[in-house]
């Protein structure tokens, strides 16, 4: 599997996981029972898709975990901002920079 393909799969997995979490969160806060049930079912399906996407490829996921965590963090923060209107704090931005830095260190080390 090419590096580009692996990165695209990891990014898709991060979108599915963070997106599924956001859908379940929306369901928890929904006031209509029918809407809540539909959001829970949809969230469950999206999270199942995440599990399949991240586990189907024949890779050592542990070696790619640092890169995945970066994708998950960034996608989760974007969803948090755009879907829920939550602005990142200074501490979150600093911590996020550390997460991205750590992911780069792990990702570059796995190149060898």
Helices and strands as residue ranges (DSSP letters): H 3-28, H 33-56, H 61-84, H 90-109
